[in-house]
Amino acid sequence: MPLIKLRTNVSIAEENTTELLHEFSQLLASETGKPERYIMVELEGERSMLFGGSSEPLAYVECKSIGLSTAQAKSLSQSISQVLKTQLKISADRVYIEFSNCPAEFWGWNGSTFG
């Protein structure tokens, strides 16, 4: 049920895409305590984006999960920003992360919901 969606204006090389997908999947599983088999990751590179009037490298990230706490959001913010800095050379001050704690009854899967 945890989901992380990354949109960035940075080009993500094909050979790095799989590695980055796996890194975010493992990170989200570890930080939320949820099994990785439920983690979904989406990456969109080379998007037309502007932040603070500049097109320097930037990212917008959506991170959603059932039962996401404020403490987990803080930790995830730091971890996600570190991955973006290391893998895509995006400075933490050029990243917005939107966190959502979704009620289980509003998260569908396998023909039903988690609630």
VMD Tcl script that builds the backbone (N, CA, C; Angstrom):
set m [mol new atoms 345]
animate dup $m
set s [atomselect $m all]
$s set {name element resname resid chain x y z} {
  {N N MET 1 A 0.790 -1.202 0.000}
  {CA C MET 1 A 0.000 0.000 0.000}
  {C C MET 1 A 0.832 1.266 0.000}
  {N N PRO 2 A 2.072 1.262 0.494}
  {CA C PRO 2 A 2.865 2.483 0.349}
  {C C PRO 2 A 3.189 2.755 -1.122}
  {N N LEU 3 A 3.162 4.032 -1.463}
  {CA C LEU 3 A 3.416 4.468 -2.828}
  {C C LEU 3 A 4.358 5.659 -2.793}
  {N N ILE 4 A 5.316 5.641 -3.697}
  {CA C ILE 4 A 6.170 6.811 -3.870}
  {C C ILE 4 A 6.219 7.120 -5.364}
  {N N LYS 5 A 5.887 8.374 -5.699}
  {CA C LYS 5 A 5.912 8.851 -7.079}
  {C C LYS 5 A 6.898 10.001 -7.162}
  {N N LEU 6 A 7.832 9.895 -8.059}
  {CA C LEU 6 A 8.854 10.921 -8.238}
  {C C LEU 6 A 8.719 11.522 -9.624}
  {N N ARG 7 A 8.632 12.843 -9.659}
  {CA C ARG 7 A 8.685 13.594 -10.911}
  {C C ARG 7 A 9.887 14.531 -10.813}
  {N N THR 8 A 10.681 14.548 -11.853}
  {CA C THR 8 A 11.865 15.395 -11.853}
  {C C THR 8 A 12.155 15.895 -13.262}
  {N N ASN 9 A 12.858 17.009 -13.332}
  {CA C ASN 9 A 13.289 17.525 -14.637}
  {C C ASN 9 A 14.634 16.929 -15.052}
  {N N VAL 10 A 15.198 16.079 -14.210}
  {CA C VAL 10 A 16.476 15.437 -14.483}
  {C C VAL 10 A 16.253 14.208 -15.359}
  {N N SER 11 A 17.141 14.000 -16.300}
  {CA C SER 11 A 17.103 12.793 -17.121}
  {C C SER 11 A 17.622 11.624 -16.286}
  {N N ILE 12 A 16.877 10.532 -16.270}
  {CA C ILE 12 A 17.296 9.340 -15.534}
  {C C ILE 12 A 17.739 8.302 -16.552}
  {N N ALA 13 A 19.017 8.000 -16.543}
  {CA C ALA 13 A 19.571 7.046 -17.508}
  {C C ALA 13 A 18.893 5.691 -17.349}
  {N N GLU 14 A 18.639 5.044 -18.470}
  {CA C GLU 14 A 17.953 3.751 -18.476}
  {C C GLU 14 A 18.604 2.756 -17.520}
  {N N GLU 15 A 19.916 2.717 -17.513}
  {CA C GLU 15 A 20.617 1.767 -16.652}
  {C C GLU 15 A 20.472 2.099 -15.162}
  {N N ASN 16 A 20.126 3.348 -14.836}
  {CA C ASN 16 A 19.945 3.739 -13.436}
  {C C ASN 16 A 18.497 3.607 -12.973}
  {N N THR 17 A 17.558 3.492 -13.899}
  {CA C THR 17 A 16.141 3.457 -13.548}
  {C C THR 17 A 15.812 2.282 -12.639}
  {N N THR 18 A 16.224 1.083 -13.020}
  {CA C THR 18 A 15.921 -0.107 -12.218}
  {C C THR 18 A 16.539 0.001 -10.831}
  {N N GLU 19 A 17.774 0.457 -10.770}
  {CA C GLU 19 A 18.459 0.612 -9.479}
  {C C GLU 19 A 17.711 1.610 -8.592}
  {N N LEU 20 A 17.300 2.726 -9.164}
  {CA C LEU 20 A 16.589 3.751 -8.405}
  {C C LEU 20 A 15.215 3.252 -7.944}
  {N N LEU 21 A 14.504 2.546 -8.808}
  {CA C LEU 21 A 13.216 1.962 -8.419}
  {C C LEU 21 A 13.380 1.035 -7.215}
  {N N HIS 22 A 14.377 0.167 -7.285}
  {CA C HIS 22 A 14.615 -0.772 -6.184}
  {C C HIS 22 A 15.050 -0.053 -4.901}
  {N N GLU 23 A 15.877 0.964 -5.050}
  {CA C GLU 23 A 16.329 1.704 -3.866}
  {C C GLU 23 A 15.155 2.378 -3.158}
  {N N PHE 24 A 14.264 3.012 -3.929}
  {CA C PHE 24 A 13.097 3.643 -3.319}
  {C C PHE 24 A 12.139 2.604 -2.736}
  {N N SER 25 A 11.984 1.474 -3.398}
  {CA C SER 25 A 11.105 0.415 -2.894}
  {C C SER 25 A 11.604 -0.108 -1.544}
  {N N GLN 26 A 12.884 -0.403 -1.466}
  {CA C GLN 26 A 13.470 -0.903 -0.220}
  {C C GLN 26 A 13.440 0.154 0.882}
  {N N LEU 27 A 13.695 1.390 0.513}
  {CA C LEU 27 A 13.658 2.497 1.472}
  {C C LEU 27 A 12.265 2.645 2.074}
  {N N LEU 28 A 11.250 2.652 1.221}
  {CA C LEU 28 A 9.885 2.836 1.701}
  {C C LEU 28 A 9.439 1.659 2.565}
  {N N ALA 29 A 9.816 0.448 2.196}
  {CA C ALA 29 A 9.487 -0.722 3.009}
  {C C ALA 29 A 10.150 -0.622 4.376}
  {N N SER 30 A 11.404 -0.264 4.391}
  {CA C SER 30 A 12.152 -0.157 5.644}
  {C C SER 30 A 11.593 0.941 6.551}
  {N N GLU 31 A 11.340 2.104 5.980}
  {CA C GLU 31 A 10.890 3.259 6.779}
  {C C GLU 31 A 9.451 3.117 7.291}
  {N N THR 32 A 8.600 2.416 6.521}
  {CA C THR 32 A 7.202 2.268 6.945}
  {C C THR 32 A 6.949 0.965 7.696}
  {N N GLY 33 A 7.877 0.021 7.595}
  {CA C GLY 33 A 7.681 -1.277 8.227}
  {C C GLY 33 A 6.691 -2.154 7.474}
  {N N LYS 34 A 6.393 -1.801 6.223}
  {CA C LYS 34 A 5.448 -2.567 5.406}
  {C C LYS 34 A 6.229 -3.526 4.511}
  {N N PRO 35 A 5.632 -4.692 4.193}
  {CA C PRO 35 A 6.314 -5.644 3.298}
  {C C PRO 35 A 6.559 -5.020 1.920}
  {N N GLU 36 A 7.728 -5.282 1.368}
  {CA C GLU 36 A 8.061 -4.700 0.070}
  {C C GLU 36 A 7.115 -5.191 -1.024}
  {N N ARG 37 A 6.477 -6.310 -0.840}
  {CA C ARG 37 A 5.560 -6.823 -1.863}
  {C C ARG 37 A 4.360 -5.903 -2.078}
  {N N TYR 38 A 4.116 -4.981 -1.133}
  {CA C TYR 38 A 3.015 -4.023 -1.267}
  {C C TYR 38 A 3.471 -2.641 -1.747}
  {N N ILE 39 A 4.765 -2.429 -1.884}
  {CA C ILE 39 A 5.318 -1.116 -2.246}
  {C C ILE 39 A 5.204 -0.882 -3.748}
  {N N MET 40 A 4.757 0.324 -4.128}
  {CA C MET 40 A 4.720 0.715 -5.536}
  {C C MET 40 A 5.571 1.975 -5.703}
  {N N VAL 41 A 6.372 1.999 -6.771}
  {CA C VAL 41 A 7.247 3.134 -7.054}
  {C C VAL 41 A 7.058 3.543 -8.516}
  {N N GLU 42 A 6.940 4.837 -8.736}
  {CA C GLU 42 A 6.828 5.367 -10.094}
  {C C GLU 42 A 7.847 6.488 -10.263}
  {N N LEU 43 A 8.568 6.473 -11.377}
  {CA C LEU 43 A 9.552 7.502 -11.683}
  {C C LEU 43 A 9.216 8.155 -13.008}
  {N N GLU 44 A 9.246 9.483 -13.037}
  {CA C GLU 44 A 9.082 10.242 -14.274}
  {C C GLU 44 A 10.218 11.240 -14.372}
  {N N GLY 45 A 11.104 11.025 -15.303}
  {CA C GLY 45 A 12.218 11.939 -15.511}
  {C C GLY 45 A 11.978 12.835 -16.713}
  {N N GLU 46 A 12.853 13.802 -16.860}
  {CA C GLU 46 A 12.825 14.746 -17.986}
  {C C GLU 46 A 11.486 15.465 -18.130}
  {N N ARG 47 A 10.885 15.840 -17.012}
  {CA C ARG 47 A 9.628 16.584 -17.020}
  {C C ARG 47 A 9.925 18.078 -17.170}
  {N N SER 48 A 9.014 18.804 -17.771}
  {CA C SER 48 A 9.135 20.263 -17.841}
  {C C SER 48 A 8.683 20.807 -16.496}
  {N N MET 49 A 9.631 21.312 -15.717}
  {CA C MET 49 A 9.332 21.772 -14.355}
  {C C MET 49 A 10.150 23.018 -14.030}
  {N N LEU 50 A 9.610 23.817 -13.124}
  {CA C LEU 50 A 10.261 25.039 -12.662}
  {C C LEU 50 A 10.031 25.151 -11.162}
  {N N PHE 51 A 11.053 25.521 -10.407}
  {CA C PHE 51 A 10.932 25.687 -8.960}
  {C C PHE 51 A 11.672 26.970 -8.589}
  {N N GLY 52 A 10.977 27.908 -7.973}
  {CA C GLY 52 A 11.602 29.167 -7.577}
  {C C GLY 52 A 12.124 29.959 -8.757}
  {N N GLY 53 A 11.440 29.821 -9.893}
  {CA C GLY 53 A 11.838 30.558 -11.084}
  {C C GLY 53 A 13.040 29.969 -11.805}
  {N N SER 54 A 13.481 28.774 -11.373}
  {CA C SER 54 A 14.665 28.161 -11.950}
  {C C SER 54 A 14.368 26.734 -12.421}
  {N N SER 55 A 15.018 26.350 -13.506}
  {CA C SER 55 A 14.886 24.983 -13.997}
  {C C SER 55 A 16.087 24.116 -13.616}
  {N N GLU 56 A 16.864 24.581 -12.626}
  {CA C GLU 56 A 17.947 23.741 -12.095}
  {C C GLU 56 A 17.327 22.431 -11.618}
  {N N PRO 57 A 18.137 21.363 -11.458}
  {CA C PRO 57 A 17.585 20.070 -11.048}
  {C C PRO 57 A 16.647 20.190 -9.840}
  {N N LEU 58 A 15.469 19.553 -9.988}
  {CA C LEU 58 A 14.452 19.610 -8.936}
  {C C LEU 58 A 13.619 18.346 -8.963}
  {N N ALA 59 A 12.848 18.141 -7.901}
  {CA C ALA 59 A 11.968 16.971 -7.837}
  {C C ALA 59 A 10.732 17.281 -7.017}
  {N N TYR 60 A 9.640 16.643 -7.410}
  {CA C TYR 60 A 8.402 16.643 -6.634}
  {C C TYR 60 A 8.097 15.181 -6.353}
  {N N VAL 61 A 7.881 14.863 -5.084}
  {CA C VAL 61 A 7.668 13.483 -4.664}
  {C C VAL 61 A 6.351 13.388 -3.911}
  {N N GLU 62 A 5.564 12.372 -4.246}
  {CA C GLU 62 A 4.373 12.039 -3.472}
  {C C GLU 62 A 4.667 10.737 -2.739}
  {N N CYS 63 A 4.391 10.723 -1.454}
  {CA C CYS 63 A 4.631 9.540 -0.639}
  {C C CYS 63 A 3.365 9.281 0.172}
  {N N LYS 64 A 2.716 8.144 -0.092}
  {CA C LYS 64 A 1.448 7.827 0.546}
  {C C LYS 64 A 1.529 6.452 1.186}
  {N N SER 65 A 0.851 6.317 2.316}
  {CA C SER 65 A 0.796 5.019 2.975}
  {C C SER 65 A -0.331 5.011 3.999}
  {N N ILE 66 A -0.838 3.842 4.252}
  {CA C ILE 66 A -1.801 3.662 5.343}
  {C C ILE 66 A -1.019 3.754 6.651}
  {N N GLY 67 A -1.493 4.569 7.579}
  {CA C GLY 67 A -0.872 4.666 8.899}
  {C C GLY 67 A 0.449 5.408 8.943}
  {N N LEU 68 A 0.712 6.267 7.974}
  {CA C LEU 68 A 1.962 7.033 7.952}
  {C C LEU 68 A 1.964 8.050 9.089}
  {N N SER 69 A 2.965 7.991 9.933}
  {CA C SER 69 A 3.049 8.905 11.078}
  {C C SER 69 A 3.886 10.135 10.736}
  {N N THR 70 A 3.777 11.162 11.561}
  {CA C THR 70 A 4.580 12.365 11.346}
  {C C THR 70 A 6.070 12.060 11.532}
  {N N ALA 71 A 6.394 11.166 12.459}
  {CA C ALA 71 A 7.796 10.783 12.664}
  {C C ALA 71 A 8.340 10.064 11.429}
  {N N GLN 72 A 7.529 9.186 10.837}
  {CA C GLN 72 A 7.954 8.496 9.622}
  {C C GLN 72 A 8.121 9.487 8.472}
  {N N ALA 73 A 7.219 10.463 8.383}
  {CA C ALA 73 A 7.311 11.464 7.317}
  {C C ALA 73 A 8.623 12.247 7.435}
  {N N LYS 74 A 8.981 12.641 8.646}
  {CA C LYS 74 A 10.246 13.375 8.842}
  {C C LYS 74 A 11.443 12.536 8.424}
  {N N SER 75 A 11.449 11.280 8.853}
  {CA C SER 75 A 12.552 10.386 8.518}
  {C C SER 75 A 12.606 10.127 7.014}
  {N N LEU 76 A 11.451 9.888 6.414}
  {CA C LEU 76 A 11.385 9.673 4.967}
  {C C LEU 76 A 11.854 10.895 4.189}
  {N N SER 77 A 11.508 12.086 4.667}
  {CA C SER 77 A 11.938 13.317 4.000}
  {C C SER 77 A 13.461 13.364 3.911}
  {N N GLN 78 A 14.110 13.040 5.011}
  {CA C GLN 78 A 15.573 13.036 5.023}
  {C C GLN 78 A 16.123 11.940 4.110}
  {N N SER 79 A 15.563 10.736 4.206}
  {CA C SER 79 A 16.061 9.605 3.416}
  {C C SER 79 A 15.839 9.807 1.918}
  {N N ILE 80 A 14.654 10.243 1.537}
  {CA C ILE 80 A 14.344 10.480 0.129}
  {C C ILE 80 A 15.257 11.564 -0.433}
  {N N SER 81 A 15.423 12.643 0.320}
  {CA C SER 81 A 16.294 13.734 -0.128}
  {C C SER 81 A 17.729 13.262 -0.316}
  {N N GLN 82 A 18.189 12.383 0.549}
  {CA C GLN 82 A 19.556 11.861 0.431}
  {C C GLN 82 A 19.713 11.019 -0.837}
  {N N VAL 83 A 18.724 10.180 -1.123}
  {CA C VAL 83 A 18.781 9.371 -2.346}
  {C C VAL 83 A 18.796 10.277 -3.579}
  {N N LEU 84 A 17.947 11.298 -3.581}
  {CA C LEU 84 A 17.893 12.212 -4.723}
  {C C LEU 84 A 19.215 12.955 -4.903}
  {N N LYS 85 A 19.838 13.328 -3.801}
  {CA C LYS 85 A 21.130 14.019 -3.884}
  {C C LYS 85 A 22.209 13.075 -4.413}
  {N N THR 86 A 22.241 11.861 -3.884}
  {CA C THR 86 A 23.267 10.891 -4.277}
  {C C THR 86 A 23.082 10.387 -5.703}
  {N N GLN 87 A 21.847 10.006 -6.047}
  {CA C GLN 87 A 21.598 9.366 -7.334}
  {C C GLN 87 A 21.382 10.345 -8.488}
  {N N LEU 88 A 20.710 11.474 -8.204}
  {CA C LEU 88 A 20.347 12.391 -9.289}
  {C C LEU 88 A 20.944 13.788 -9.150}
  {N N LYS 89 A 21.742 13.993 -8.112}
  {CA C LYS 89 A 22.414 15.287 -7.894}
  {C C LYS 89 A 21.407 16.427 -7.705}
  {N N ILE 90 A 20.296 16.138 -7.014}
  {CA C ILE 90 A 19.287 17.156 -6.732}
  {C C ILE 90 A 19.436 17.593 -5.284}
  {N N SER 91 A 19.652 18.871 -5.083}
  {CA C SER 91 A 19.812 19.428 -3.745}
  {C C SER 91 A 18.496 19.333 -2.963}
  {N N ALA 92 A 18.579 19.075 -1.673}
  {CA C ALA 92 A 17.386 18.925 -0.821}
  {C C ALA 92 A 16.508 20.167 -0.835}
  {N N ASP 93 A 17.096 21.333 -1.041}
  {CA C ASP 93 A 16.287 22.550 -1.069}
  {C C ASP 93 A 15.597 22.767 -2.419}
  {N N ARG 94 A 15.724 21.773 -3.319}
  {CA C ARG 94 A 15.047 21.802 -4.622}
  {C C ARG 94 A 14.045 20.636 -4.716}
  {N N VAL 95 A 13.616 20.149 -3.559}
  {CA C VAL 95 A 12.711 18.998 -3.500}
  {C C VAL 95 A 11.510 19.335 -2.630}
  {N N TYR 96 A 10.328 19.098 -3.157}
  {CA C TYR 96 A 9.091 19.125 -2.367}
  {C C TYR 96 A 8.605 17.689 -2.242}
  {N N ILE 97 A 8.184 17.314 -1.039}
  {CA C ILE 97 A 7.643 15.980 -0.793}
  {C C ILE 97 A 6.280 16.143 -0.144}
  {N N GLU 98 A 5.281 15.554 -0.756}
  {CA C GLU 98 A 3.922 15.579 -0.215}
  {C C GLU 98 A 3.634 14.222 0.425}
  {N N PHE 99 A 3.389 14.225 1.727}
  {CA C PHE 99 A 3.087 12.998 2.455}
  {C C PHE 99 A 1.587 12.896 2.693}
  {N N SER 100 A 1.067 11.679 2.557}
  {CA C SER 100 A -0.352 11.436 2.803}
  {C C SER 100 A -0.509 10.162 3.623}
  {N N ASN 101 A -1.307 10.273 4.681}
  {CA C ASN 101 A -1.683 9.123 5.493}
  {C C ASN 101 A -3.094 8.747 5.057}
  {N N CYS 102 A -3.212 7.703 4.274}
  {CA C CYS 102 A -4.499 7.309 3.707}
  {C C CYS 102 A -5.201 6.302 4.622}
  {N N PRO 103 A -6.478 6.530 4.934}
  {CA C PRO 103 A -7.227 5.542 5.718}
  {C C PRO 103 A -7.316 4.217 4.960}
  {N N ALA 104 A -7.200 3.112 5.658}
  {CA C ALA 104 A -7.196 1.779 5.052}
  {C C ALA 104 A -8.432 1.523 4.198}
  {N N GLU 105 A -9.575 2.063 4.623}
  {CA C GLU 105 A -10.808 1.820 3.870}
  {C C GLU 105 A -10.862 2.609 2.557}
  {N N PHE 106 A -9.910 3.522 2.350}
  {CA C PHE 106 A -9.846 4.275 1.111}
  {C C PHE 106 A -8.659 3.874 0.231}
  {N N TRP 107 A -8.061 2.726 0.518}
  {CA C TRP 107 A -6.958 2.228 -0.296}
  {C C TRP 107 A -7.375 0.876 -0.846}
  {N N GLY 108 A -7.652 0.838 -2.166}
  {CA C GLY 108 A -8.112 -0.391 -2.795}
  {C C GLY 108 A -6.986 -1.272 -3.280}
  {N N TRP 109 A -7.240 -2.572 -3.234}
  {CA C TRP 109 A -6.278 -3.554 -3.732}
  {C C TRP 109 A -6.991 -4.907 -3.851}
  {N N ASN 110 A -6.683 -5.611 -4.883}
  {CA C ASN 110 A -7.165 -6.984 -5.054}
  {C C ASN 110 A -8.687 -7.095 -4.990}
  {N N GLY 111 A -9.373 -6.111 -5.571}
  {CA C GLY 111 A -10.820 -6.141 -5.634}
  {C C GLY 111 A -11.531 -5.705 -4.369}
  {N N SER 112 A -10.795 -5.211 -3.392}
  {CA C SER 112 A -11.395 -4.756 -2.138}
  {C C SER 112 A -10.580 -3.578 -1.612}
  {N N THR 113 A -10.618 -3.358 -0.301}
  {CA C THR 113 A -9.792 -2.337 0.331}
  {C C THR 113 A -9.057 -2.977 1.506}
  {N N PHE 114 A -8.136 -2.222 2.085}
  {CA C PHE 114 A -7.394 -2.723 3.238}
  {C C PHE 114 A -8.175 -2.540 4.548}
  {N N GLY 115 A -9.292 -1.811 4.503}
  {CA C GLY 115 A -10.050 -1.535 5.722}
  {C C GLY 115 A -11.317 -2.329 5.856}
}
mol reanalyze $m
mol bondsrecalc $m
mol representation Tube
mol addrep $m
